Amino acid sequence: MTLKPQPFTNSDDLPAPREPVGHLKLKFSGDAHEDEHPIHDISASAFCGETLFVAGDEAHGVERLTPGQYGWYENHTRYPLKDFIDLKDPEEEMDIEGLAAIDGWLWVTGSHSRTRPDPRDDGAEPDCIDLEKLADLKDTRPRCVLARIPLLYDEDGHAVPVKEDGDRRAGLVSQKAKYGSKLGRYMAKDPLVGPSLRMAAKEGGFDIEGIAAAGPERIALGLRGPVIQTFALLLEPQIEPKESGKLHLPGKPFKRLMDLGGLGIRDLLLDGDDLLILAGPTQDLDGRCAIYRWNDWVNEEPEDEETVKLHRPERLFDLPVKLDADHPEGIEFFTDEDGNRRLLVFYDSPNPDRLDLDEGTILADLFEI
Protein backbone atom coordinates (compact mmCIF):
# COMPACT_ATOMS: atom_id res chain seq x y z
CA MET A 1 0.00 0.00 0.00
CA THR A 2 1.31 3.46 -0.93
CA LEU A 3 0.89 6.24 1.63
CA LYS A 4 0.63 9.75 0.22
CA PRO A 5 1.76 12.77 2.25
CA GLN A 6 -1.17 14.35 4.06
CA PRO A 7 -1.82 18.09 4.38
CA PHE A 8 -1.60 19.80 7.73
CA THR A 9 -4.89 20.64 9.42
CA ASN A 10 -5.33 24.34 9.99
CA SER A 11 -5.50 25.73 13.52
CA ASP A 12 -8.20 28.30 14.26
CA ASP A 13 -5.60 30.88 15.34
CA LEU A 14 -3.56 30.70 12.10
CA PRO A 15 -4.56 32.17 8.73
CA ALA A 16 -5.77 29.65 6.17
CA PRO A 17 -3.08 28.96 3.57
CA ARG A 18 -3.69 30.46 0.14
CA GLU A 19 -4.44 27.85 -2.51
CA PRO A 20 -2.71 27.94 -5.91
CA VAL A 21 -4.65 29.31 -8.86
CA GLY A 22 -2.76 27.24 -11.42
CA HIS A 23 0.38 25.33 -12.26
CA LEU A 24 3.37 25.51 -14.56
CA LYS A 25 4.71 22.26 -15.98
CA LEU A 26 8.47 21.78 -16.31
CA LYS A 27 9.89 19.02 -18.51
CA PHE A 28 13.43 17.72 -18.00
CA SER A 29 15.58 15.37 -20.02
CA GLY A 30 17.42 12.39 -18.52
CA ASP A 31 16.13 9.54 -16.40
CA ALA A 32 13.82 11.12 -13.82
CA HIS A 33 13.64 7.79 -11.97
CA GLU A 34 17.23 8.40 -10.77
CA ASP A 35 17.39 9.85 -7.24
CA GLU A 36 19.87 12.57 -8.22
CA HIS A 37 17.79 13.85 -11.14
CA PRO A 38 17.08 17.60 -10.62
CA ILE A 39 13.32 17.03 -10.73
CA HIS A 40 13.45 15.69 -7.16
CA ASP A 41 15.19 18.57 -5.40
CA ILE A 42 14.61 21.96 -7.05
CA SER A 43 15.99 24.40 -4.50
CA ALA A 44 16.66 27.58 -6.51
CA SER A 45 15.17 29.43 -9.46
CA ALA A 46 15.63 32.56 -11.57
CA PHE A 47 14.01 33.96 -14.70
CA CYS A 48 16.00 35.96 -17.23
CA GLY A 49 13.37 37.16 -19.65
CA GLU A 50 11.53 34.01 -20.72
CA THR A 51 14.49 31.77 -19.83
CA LEU A 52 14.14 29.81 -16.60
CA PHE A 53 17.16 28.63 -14.63
CA VAL A 54 16.72 26.16 -11.77
CA ALA A 55 19.15 24.19 -9.63
CA GLY A 56 19.01 21.29 -7.21
CA ASP A 57 20.70 20.99 -3.84
CA GLU A 58 22.61 17.89 -5.00
CA ALA A 59 23.61 19.45 -8.33
CA HIS A 60 26.94 20.54 -9.79
CA GLY A 61 25.43 23.15 -12.09
CA VAL A 62 22.30 24.93 -13.25
CA GLU A 63 19.51 23.69 -15.48
CA ARG A 64 18.03 25.87 -18.24
CA LEU A 65 14.44 25.54 -19.50
CA THR A 66 12.71 27.58 -22.20
CA PRO A 67 9.07 27.92 -23.31
CA GLY A 68 7.78 24.99 -25.34
CA GLN A 69 4.52 23.55 -26.54
CA TYR A 70 1.31 23.76 -24.51
CA GLY A 71 2.84 26.50 -22.35
CA TRP A 72 5.28 24.06 -20.73
CA TYR A 73 8.89 24.90 -19.94
CA GLU A 74 11.17 22.34 -21.57
CA ASN A 75 14.23 22.16 -23.93
CA HIS A 76 16.35 21.22 -20.92
CA THR A 77 20.07 22.08 -20.99
CA ARG A 78 22.51 21.53 -18.13
CA TYR A 79 25.43 23.89 -17.45
CA PRO A 80 28.08 22.51 -15.04
CA LEU A 81 29.50 25.32 -12.92
CA LYS A 82 33.05 24.04 -13.39
CA ASP A 83 32.82 25.19 -17.03
CA PHE A 84 32.63 28.81 -15.86
CA ILE A 85 34.33 29.23 -12.48
CA ASP A 86 37.42 27.85 -10.75
CA LEU A 87 35.98 25.43 -8.20
CA LYS A 88 38.26 23.66 -5.73
CA ASP A 89 35.98 20.61 -5.48
CA PRO A 90 34.04 20.54 -8.79
CA GLU A 91 32.67 17.01 -8.36
CA GLU A 92 31.46 17.42 -4.78
CA GLU A 93 27.89 18.34 -3.87
CA MET A 94 27.55 22.13 -4.00
CA ASP A 95 24.11 22.36 -2.40
CA ILE A 96 22.99 25.20 -4.68
CA GLU A 97 20.28 27.06 -2.79
CA GLY A 98 19.92 30.41 -4.53
CA LEU A 99 19.82 31.89 -8.04
CA ALA A 100 19.20 35.47 -9.15
CA ALA A 101 19.41 37.09 -12.59
CA ILE A 102 19.86 40.84 -13.09
CA ASP A 103 21.66 43.19 -15.49
CA GLY A 104 23.00 40.33 -17.63
CA TRP A 105 24.43 38.34 -14.70
CA LEU A 106 23.39 35.06 -13.12
CA TRP A 107 24.19 34.90 -9.41
CA VAL A 108 24.64 31.50 -7.75
CA THR A 109 25.03 30.64 -4.09
CA GLY A 110 25.59 27.38 -2.28
CA SER A 111 24.36 26.82 1.25
CA HIS A 112 27.83 27.26 2.86
CA SER A 113 26.53 24.75 5.42
CA ARG A 114 28.06 21.85 7.28
CA THR A 115 26.50 18.39 7.22
CA ARG A 116 26.62 15.41 9.52
CA PRO A 117 26.75 11.78 8.29
CA ASP A 118 23.26 10.27 8.14
CA PRO A 119 23.16 6.72 9.54
CA ARG A 120 20.07 6.11 7.38
CA ASP A 121 21.88 6.65 4.08
CA ASP A 122 21.67 2.94 3.31
CA GLY A 123 17.88 3.26 3.34
CA ALA A 124 17.32 1.39 6.61
CA GLU A 125 16.59 2.66 10.10
CA PRO A 126 19.65 1.70 12.21
CA ASP A 127 19.39 -0.26 15.43
CA CYS A 128 22.69 1.20 16.65
CA ILE A 129 24.52 4.41 15.78
CA ASP A 130 28.29 4.95 15.80
CA LEU A 131 28.56 8.19 17.79
CA GLU A 132 32.14 8.91 16.73
CA LYS A 133 31.15 8.70 13.09
CA LEU A 134 28.05 10.80 13.75
CA ALA A 135 30.22 13.52 15.32
CA ASP A 136 32.30 13.92 12.14
CA LEU A 137 31.00 17.09 10.47
CA LYS A 138 31.80 17.31 6.76
CA ASP A 139 33.98 20.02 5.22
CA THR A 140 32.06 23.09 4.04
CA ARG A 141 34.24 24.14 1.11
CA PRO A 142 32.36 22.42 -1.75
CA ARG A 143 29.19 24.22 -0.60
CA CYS A 144 30.89 27.60 -0.28
CA VAL A 145 30.01 28.84 -3.76
CA LEU A 146 29.12 32.50 -4.26
CA ALA A 147 29.54 33.38 -7.91
CA ARG A 148 28.23 35.39 -10.81
CA ILE A 149 28.25 34.35 -14.47
CA PRO A 150 27.67 36.57 -17.54
CA LEU A 151 24.55 35.91 -19.60
CA LEU A 152 24.18 36.37 -23.36
CA TYR A 153 21.22 35.66 -25.65
CA ASP A 154 21.13 33.05 -28.39
CA GLU A 155 19.42 33.42 -31.78
CA ASP A 156 16.10 32.40 -30.21
CA GLY A 157 16.33 35.14 -27.58
CA HIS A 158 17.08 32.75 -24.71
CA ALA A 159 19.69 33.50 -22.06
CA VAL A 160 22.91 31.47 -22.13
CA PRO A 161 25.63 31.52 -19.44
CA VAL A 162 29.16 32.18 -20.74
CA LYS A 163 32.59 32.22 -19.15
CA GLU A 164 33.37 35.69 -20.45
CA ASP A 165 31.90 38.42 -22.60
CA GLY A 166 34.33 41.23 -23.35
CA ASP A 167 35.42 42.62 -20.00
CA ARG A 168 32.70 40.68 -18.14
CA ARG A 169 34.12 37.49 -16.67
CA ALA A 170 32.65 34.75 -14.54
CA GLY A 171 34.06 34.60 -11.05
CA LEU A 172 33.45 33.65 -7.45
CA VAL A 173 34.48 34.46 -3.92
CA SER A 174 37.69 32.50 -3.34
CA GLN A 175 37.22 29.11 -1.73
CA LYS A 176 39.45 28.30 1.24
CA ALA A 177 40.37 25.15 3.12
CA LYS A 178 39.42 26.69 6.47
CA TYR A 179 35.81 27.86 6.83
CA GLY A 180 35.22 27.17 3.14
CA SER A 181 35.63 30.68 1.72
CA LYS A 182 36.40 34.29 2.54
CA LEU A 183 32.72 34.73 3.40
CA GLY A 184 32.93 31.78 5.76
CA ARG A 185 35.99 33.26 7.47
CA TYR A 186 34.18 36.53 8.13
CA MET A 187 31.19 34.68 9.55
CA ALA A 188 33.31 32.37 11.72
CA LYS A 189 34.81 35.42 13.45
CA ASP A 190 31.45 37.12 13.92
CA PRO A 191 30.34 37.00 17.59
CA LEU A 192 26.67 36.70 16.66
CA VAL A 193 26.86 34.16 13.81
CA GLY A 194 30.19 32.42 14.46
CA PRO A 195 28.89 29.68 16.82
CA SER A 196 26.44 28.47 14.16
CA LEU A 197 29.29 27.56 11.79
CA ARG A 198 30.22 24.75 14.18
CA MET A 199 26.78 23.17 13.77
CA ALA A 200 25.16 21.14 11.01
CA ALA A 201 22.54 22.96 8.94
CA LYS A 202 19.75 20.57 9.93
CA GLU A 203 20.47 21.36 13.58
CA GLY A 204 20.08 25.12 13.21
CA GLY A 205 23.59 25.78 11.90
CA PHE A 206 24.69 28.33 9.30
CA ASP A 207 22.68 27.76 6.10
CA ILE A 208 22.24 30.15 3.15
CA GLU A 209 18.99 29.41 1.34
CA GLY A 210 18.29 32.40 -0.89
CA ILE A 211 19.86 35.20 -2.87
CA ALA A 212 18.54 38.44 -4.33
CA ALA A 213 20.46 40.91 -6.47
CA ALA A 214 19.70 44.61 -6.82
CA GLY A 215 22.51 45.25 -9.29
CA PRO A 216 25.87 43.90 -10.43
CA GLU A 217 27.46 44.50 -7.01
CA ARG A 218 24.67 44.50 -4.40
CA ILE A 219 23.25 41.20 -3.22
CA ALA A 220 21.41 39.85 -0.21
CA LEU A 221 21.79 36.34 1.22
CA GLY A 222 18.94 34.87 3.24
CA LEU A 223 19.74 32.47 6.08
CA ARG A 224 17.52 29.55 6.95
CA GLY A 225 19.63 29.25 10.05
CA PRO A 226 20.59 30.42 12.46
CA VAL A 227 17.53 32.26 13.69
CA ILE A 228 18.89 34.65 16.33
CA GLN A 229 16.56 34.75 19.33
CA THR A 230 13.44 34.64 17.09
CA PHE A 231 14.80 36.91 14.33
CA ALA A 232 15.72 35.86 10.80
CA LEU A 233 19.07 36.98 9.46
CA LEU A 234 19.87 38.62 6.13
CA LEU A 235 23.49 39.14 5.04
CA GLU A 236 24.60 41.77 2.55
CA PRO A 237 28.22 41.12 1.55
CA GLN A 238 30.36 43.97 0.29
CA ILE A 239 31.30 42.97 -3.27
CA GLU A 240 34.28 44.28 -5.28
CA PRO A 241 34.56 42.50 -8.65
CA LYS A 242 38.09 42.29 -10.04
CA GLU A 243 39.11 42.40 -13.72
CA SER A 244 39.74 38.65 -13.53
CA GLY A 245 36.13 38.11 -12.48
CA LYS A 246 37.04 37.20 -8.91
CA LEU A 247 34.64 38.58 -6.32
CA HIS A 248 36.58 40.29 -3.55
CA LEU A 249 35.03 40.90 -0.12
CA PRO A 250 36.78 43.99 1.31
CA GLY A 251 35.00 43.81 4.65
CA LYS A 252 32.64 41.73 6.71
CA PRO A 253 29.05 41.46 5.43
CA PHE A 254 26.37 43.71 6.86
CA LYS A 255 23.77 41.95 9.00
CA ARG A 256 20.03 42.72 8.92
CA LEU A 257 17.50 41.32 11.40
CA MET A 258 13.87 40.57 10.51
CA ASP A 259 10.87 39.50 12.53
CA LEU A 260 9.37 36.59 10.56
CA GLY A 261 7.55 35.02 13.47
CA GLY A 262 10.44 32.71 14.34
CA LEU A 263 10.83 31.38 10.79
CA GLY A 264 14.03 31.29 8.75
CA ILE A 265 14.52 32.35 5.13
CA ARG A 266 13.99 29.84 2.32
CA ASP A 267 14.32 32.18 -0.68
CA LEU A 268 14.47 35.84 -1.71
CA LEU A 269 13.03 37.64 -4.74
CA LEU A 270 13.36 41.26 -5.83
CA ASP A 271 10.09 43.01 -6.76
CA GLY A 272 10.93 46.50 -7.94
CA ASP A 273 12.33 48.18 -4.84
CA ASP A 274 10.74 45.59 -2.54
CA LEU A 275 12.11 42.28 -1.35
CA LEU A 276 9.86 39.22 -1.19
CA ILE A 277 10.84 36.60 1.36
CA LEU A 278 9.87 32.93 1.41
CA ALA A 279 9.99 31.96 5.08
CA GLY A 280 9.80 28.51 6.63
CA PRO A 281 11.10 26.26 9.42
CA THR A 282 14.78 26.52 10.24
CA GLN A 283 15.59 22.83 10.61
CA ASP A 284 14.67 19.71 8.67
CA LEU A 285 11.03 19.98 9.71
CA ASP A 286 7.63 20.37 8.10
CA GLY A 287 5.81 23.48 9.22
CA ARG A 288 4.24 26.78 8.31
CA CYS A 289 5.66 28.60 5.29
CA ALA A 290 4.74 32.15 4.36
CA ILE A 291 5.47 34.96 1.91
CA TYR A 292 6.60 38.30 3.35
CA ARG A 293 7.30 41.68 1.73
CA TRP A 294 10.02 44.07 2.87
CA ASN A 295 8.85 47.37 1.38
CA ASP A 296 11.53 49.57 -0.22
CA TRP A 297 14.43 47.29 0.69
CA VAL A 298 16.51 48.61 -2.24
CA ASN A 299 16.54 52.11 -0.77
CA GLU A 300 17.25 50.96 2.79
CA GLU A 301 20.91 50.18 2.35
CA PRO A 302 22.65 48.73 5.41
CA GLU A 303 24.82 50.81 7.70
CA ASP A 304 27.97 49.65 9.45
CA GLU A 305 26.84 49.96 13.05
CA GLU A 306 26.67 47.63 16.01
CA THR A 307 23.03 48.42 16.76
CA VAL A 308 20.84 47.54 13.77
CA LYS A 309 17.23 48.28 13.00
CA LEU A 310 14.79 45.41 13.47
CA HIS A 311 12.75 45.11 10.27
CA ARG A 312 9.19 43.81 10.31
CA PRO A 313 8.23 42.77 6.78
CA GLU A 314 4.53 42.46 5.93
CA ARG A 315 3.19 38.90 6.00
CA LEU A 316 1.30 38.51 2.72
CA PHE A 317 -0.02 34.95 2.89
CA ASP A 318 0.76 31.41 4.01
CA LEU A 319 1.48 28.54 1.65
CA PRO A 320 -0.17 25.13 1.87
CA VAL A 321 2.23 22.67 3.49
CA LYS A 322 2.22 18.88 3.49
CA LEU A 323 3.92 16.35 5.74
CA ASP A 324 7.07 14.75 4.30
CA ALA A 325 6.65 16.43 0.89
CA ASP A 326 6.34 19.74 -1.00
CA HIS A 327 8.92 21.80 0.84
CA PRO A 328 8.79 25.32 -0.72
CA GLU A 329 12.33 26.22 -1.78
CA GLY A 330 12.14 28.72 -4.65
CA ILE A 331 9.97 31.66 -5.71
CA GLU A 332 9.83 33.60 -8.98
CA PHE A 333 7.41 35.81 -10.88
CA PHE A 334 5.57 34.40 -13.88
CA THR A 335 3.14 36.10 -16.25
CA ASP A 336 0.53 33.67 -17.54
CA GLU A 337 -1.05 33.60 -21.01
CA ASP A 338 -3.78 35.99 -19.86
CA GLY A 339 -1.22 38.56 -18.70
CA ASN A 340 -1.71 37.87 -14.99
CA ARG A 341 1.41 38.23 -12.88
CA ARG A 342 1.67 35.31 -10.48
CA LEU A 343 4.09 34.07 -7.84
CA LEU A 344 5.62 30.78 -8.96
CA VAL A 345 6.64 28.38 -6.17
CA PHE A 346 9.01 25.44 -6.64
CA TYR A 347 9.28 22.50 -4.24
CA ASP A 348 11.99 20.21 -2.98
CA SER A 349 10.88 16.66 -2.05
CA PRO A 350 7.83 17.05 -4.31
CA ASN A 351 4.56 15.26 -3.67
CA PRO A 352 4.36 12.28 -6.07
CA ASP A 353 1.17 13.77 -7.52
CA ARG A 354 3.30 16.54 -9.04
CA LEU A 355 5.55 14.15 -10.91
CA ASP A 356 5.42 12.11 -14.07
CA LEU A 357 8.75 10.32 -13.92
CA ASP A 358 8.24 8.58 -17.26
CA GLU A 359 7.74 11.95 -18.99
CA GLY A 360 10.25 13.79 -16.80
CA THR A 361 7.75 16.48 -15.78
CA ILE A 362 6.91 18.29 -12.55
CA LEU A 363 4.28 20.87 -11.65
CA ALA A 364 5.16 24.13 -9.88
CA ASP A 365 2.37 26.19 -8.27
CA LEU A 366 1.09 29.64 -9.25
CA PHE A 367 -0.33 31.96 -6.59
CA GLU A 368 -2.08 35.31 -6.74
CA ILE A 369 0.07 38.05 -5.26
C-alpha positions in Angstrom: 0.0 0.0 0.0 1.3 3.5 -0.9 0.9 6.2 1.6 0.6 9.7 0.2 1.8 12.8 2.2 -1.2 14.3 4.1 -1.8 18.1 4.4 -1.6 19.8 7.7 -4.9 20.6 9.4 -5.3 24.3 10.0 -5.5 25.7 13.5 -8.2 28.3 14.3 -5.6 30.9 15.3 -3.6 30.7 12.1 -4.6 32.2 8.7 -5.8 29.7 6.2 -3.1 29.0 3.6 -3.7 30.5 0.1 -4.4 27.9 -2.5 -2.7 27.9 -5.9 -4.6 29.3 -8.9 -2.8 27.2 -11.4 0.4 25.3 -12.3 3.4 25.5 -14.6 4.7 22.3 -16.0 8.5 21.8 -16.3 9.9 19.0 -18.5 13.4 17.7 -18.0 15.6 15.4 -20.0 17.4 12.4 -18.5 16.1 9.5 -16.4 13.8 11.1 -13.8 13.6 7.8 -12.0 17.2 8.4 -10.8 17.4 9.8 -7.2 19.9 12.6 -8.2 17.8 13.9 -11.1 17.1 17.6 -10.6 13.3 17.0 -10.7 13.5 15.7 -7.2 15.2 18.6 -5.4 14.6 22.0 -7.0 16.0 24.4 -4.5 16.7 27.6 -6.5 15.2 29.4 -9.5 15.6 32.6 -11.6 14.0 34.0 -14.7 16.0 36.0 -17.2 13.4 37.2 -19.6 11.5 34.0 -20.7 14.5 31.8 -19.8 14.1 29.8 -16.6 17.2 28.6 -14.6 16.7 26.2 -11.8 19.2 24.2 -9.6 19.0 21.3 -7.2 20.7 21.0 -3.8 22.6 17.9 -5.0 23.6 19.4 -8.3 26.9 20.5 -9.8 25.4 23.1 -12.1 22.3 24.9 -13.2 19.5 23.7 -15.5 18.0 25.9 -18.2 14.4 25.5 -19.5 12.7 27.6 -22.2 9.1 27.9 -23.3 7.8 25.0 -25.3 4.5 23.5 -26.5 1.3 23.8 -24.5 2.8 26.5 -22.3 5.3 24.1 -20.7 8.9 24.9 -19.9 11.2 22.3 -21.6 14.2 22.2 -23.9 16.3 21.2 -20.9 20.1 22.1 -21.0 22.5 21.5 -18.1 25.4 23.9 -17.5 28.1 22.5 -15.0 29.5 25.3 -12.9 33.1 24.0 -13.4 32.8 25.2 -17.0 32.6 28.8 -15.9 34.3 29.2 -12.5 37.4 27.8 -10.8 36.0 25.4 -8.2 38.3 23.7 -5.7 36.0 20.6 -5.5 34.0 20.5 -8.8 32.7 17.0 -8.4 31.5 17.4 -4.8 27.9 18.3 -3.9 27.6 22.1 -4.0 24.1 22.4 -2.4 23.0 25.2 -4.7 20.3 27.1 -2.8 19.9 30.4 -4.5 19.8 31.9 -8.0 19.2 35.5 -9.1 19.4 37.1 -12.6 19.9 40.8 -13.1 21.7 43.2 -15.5 23.0 40.3 -17.6 24.4 38.3 -14.7 23.4 35.1 -13.1 24.2 34.9 -9.4 24.6 31.5 -7.8 25.0 30.6 -4.1 25.6 27.4 -2.3 24.4 26.8 1.3 27.8 27.3 2.9 26.5 24.8 5.4 28.1 21.8 7.3 26.5 18.4 7.2 26.6 15.4 9.5 26.7 11.8 8.3 23.3 10.3 8.1 23.2 6.7 9.5 20.1 6.1 7.4 21.9 6.7 4.1 21.7 2.9 3.3 17.9 3.3 3.3 17.3 1.4 6.6 16.6 2.7 10.1 19.6 1.7 12.2 19.4 -0.3 15.4 22.7 1.2 16.7 24.5 4.4 15.8 28.3 4.9 15.8 28.6 8.2 17.8 32.1 8.9 16.7 31.2 8.7 13.1 28.0 10.8 13.7 30.2 13.5 15.3 32.3 13.9 12.1 31.0 17.1 10.5 31.8 17.3 6.8 34.0 20.0 5.2 32.1 23.1 4.0 34.2 24.1 1.1 32.4 22.4 -1.8 29.2 24.2 -0.6 30.9 27.6 -0.3 30.0 28.8 -3.8 29.1 32.5 -4.3 29.5 33.4 -7.9 28.2 35.4 -10.8 28.3 34.4 -14.5 27.7 36.6 -17.5 24.6 35.9 -19.6 24.2 36.4 -23.4 21.2 35.7 -25.6 21.1 33.1 -28.4 19.4 33.4 -31.8 16.1 32.4 -30.2 16.3 35.1 -27.6 17.1 32.7 -24.7 19.7 33.5 -22.1 22.9 31.5 -22.1 25.6 31.5 -19.4 29.2 32.2 -20.7 32.6 32.2 -19.2 33.4 35.7 -20.4 31.9 38.4 -22.6 34.3 41.2 -23.4 35.4 42.6 -20.0 32.7 40.7 -18.1 34.1 37.5 -16.7 32.6 34.8 -14.5 34.1 34.6 -11.1 33.4 33.7 -7.5 34.5 34.5 -3.9 37.7 32.5 -3.3 37.2 29.1 -1.7 39.5 28.3 1.2 40.4 25.2 3.1 39.4 26.7 6.5 35.8 27.9 6.8 35.2 27.2 3.1 35.6 30.7 1.7 36.4 34.3 2.5 32.7 34.7 3.4 32.9 31.8 5.8 36.0 33.3 7.5 34.2 36.5 8.1 31.2 34.7 9.6 33.3 32.4 11.7 34.8 35.4 13.5 31.4 37.1 13.9 30.3 37.0 17.6 26.7 36.7 16.7 26.9 34.2 13.8 30.2 32.4 14.5 28.9 29.7 16.8 26.4 28.5 14.2 29.3 27.6 11.8 30.2 24.8 14.2 26.8 23.2 13.8 25.2 21.1 11.0 22.5 23.0 8.9 19.7 20.6 9.9 20.5 21.4 13.6 20.1 25.1 13.2 23.6 25.8 11.9 24.7 28.3 9.3 22.7 27.8 6.1 22.2 30.2 3.2 19.0 29.4 1.3 18.3 32.4 -0.9 19.9 35.2 -2.9 18.5 38.4 -4.3 20.5 40.9 -6.5 19.7 44.6 -6.8 22.5 45.3 -9.3 25.9 43.9 -10.4 27.5 44.5 -7.0 24.7 44.5 -4.4 23.3 41.2 -3.2 21.4 39.8 -0.2 21.8 36.3 1.2 18.9 34.9 3.2 19.7 32.5 6.1 17.5 29.5 6.9 19.6 29.2 10.0 20.6 30.4 12.5 17.5 32.3 13.7 18.9 34.7 16.3 16.6 34.7 19.3 13.4 34.6 17.1 14.8 36.9 14.3 15.7 35.9 10.8 19.1 37.0 9.5 19.9 38.6 6.1 23.5 39.1 5.0 24.6 41.8 2.6 28.2 41.1 1.5 30.4 44.0 0.3 31.3 43.0 -3.3 34.3 44.3 -5.3 34.6 42.5 -8.7 38.1 42.3 -10.0 39.1 42.4 -13.7 39.7 38.7 -13.5 36.1 38.1 -12.5 37.0 37.2 -8.9 34.6 38.6 -6.3 36.6 40.3 -3.5 35.0 40.9 -0.1 36.8 44.0 1.3 35.0 43.8 4.6 32.6 41.7 6.7 29.0 41.5 5.4 26.4 43.7 6.9 23.8 41.9 9.0 20.0 42.7 8.9 17.5 41.3 11.4 13.9 40.6 10.5 10.9 39.5 12.5 9.4 36.6 10.6 7.6 35.0 13.5 10.4 32.7 14.3 10.8 31.4 10.8 14.0 31.3 8.7 14.5 32.4 5.1 14.0 29.8 2.3 14.3 32.2 -0.7 14.5 35.8 -1.7 13.0 37.6 -4.7 13.4 41.3 -5.8 10.1 43.0 -6.8 10.9 46.5 -7.9 12.3 48.2 -4.8 10.7 45.6 -2.5 12.1 42.3 -1.3 9.9 39.2 -1.2 10.8 36.6 1.4 9.9 32.9 1.4 10.0 32.0 5.1 9.8 28.5 6.6 11.1 26.3 9.4 14.8 26.5 10.2 15.6 22.8 10.6 14.7 19.7 8.7 11.0 20.0 9.7 7.6 20.4 8.1 5.8 23.5 9.2 4.2 26.8 8.3 5.7 28.6 5.3 4.7 32.2 4.4 5.5 35.0 1.9 6.6 38.3 3.4 7.3 41.7 1.7 10.0 44.1 2.9 8.8 47.4 1.4 11.5 49.6 -0.2 14.4 47.3 0.7 16.5 48.6 -2.2 16.5 52.1 -0.8 17.2 51.0 2.8 20.9 50.2 2.3 22.7 48.7 5.4 24.8 50.8 7.7 28.0 49.7 9.4 26.8 50.0 13.0 26.7 47.6 16.0 23.0 48.4 16.8 20.8 47.5 13.8 17.2 48.3 13.0 14.8 45.4 13.5 12.8 45.1 10.3 9.2 43.8 10.3 8.2 42.8 6.8 4.5 42.5 5.9 3.2 38.9 6.0 1.3 38.5 2.7 0.0 35.0 2.9 0.8 31.4 4.0 1.5 28.5 1.7 -0.2 25.1 1.9 2.2 22.7 3.5 2.2 18.9 3.5 3.9 16.4 5.7 7.1 14.8 4.3 6.7 16.4 0.9 6.3 19.7 -1.0 8.9 21.8 0.8 8.8 25.3 -0.7 12.3 26.2 -1.8 12.1 28.7 -4.7 10.0 31.7 -5.7 9.8 33.6 -9.0 7.4 35.8 -10.9 5.6 34.4 -13.9 3.1 36.1 -16.3 0.5 33.7 -17.5 -1.0 33.6 -21.0 -3.8 36.0 -19.9 -1.2 38.6 -18.7 -1.7 37.9 -15.0 1.4 38.2 -12.9 1.7 35.3 -10.5 4.1 34.1 -7.8 5.6 30.8 -9.0 6.6 28.4 -6.2 9.0 25.4 -6.6 9.3 22.5 -4.2 12.0 20.2 -3.0 10.9 16.7 -2.0 7.8 17.1 -4.3 4.6 15.3 -3.7 4.4 12.3 -6.1 1.2 13.8 -7.5 3.3 16.5 -9.0 5.6 14.2 -10.9 5.4 12.1 -14.1 8.8 10.3 -13.9 8.2 8.6 -17.3 7.7 11.9 -19.0 10.2 13.8 -16.8 7.8 16.5 -15.8 6.9 18.3 -12.6 4.3 20.9 -11.6 5.2 24.1 -9.9 2.4 26.2 -8.3 1.1 29.6 -9.3 -0.3 32.0 -6.6 -2.1 35.3 -6.7 0.1 38.0 -5.3 
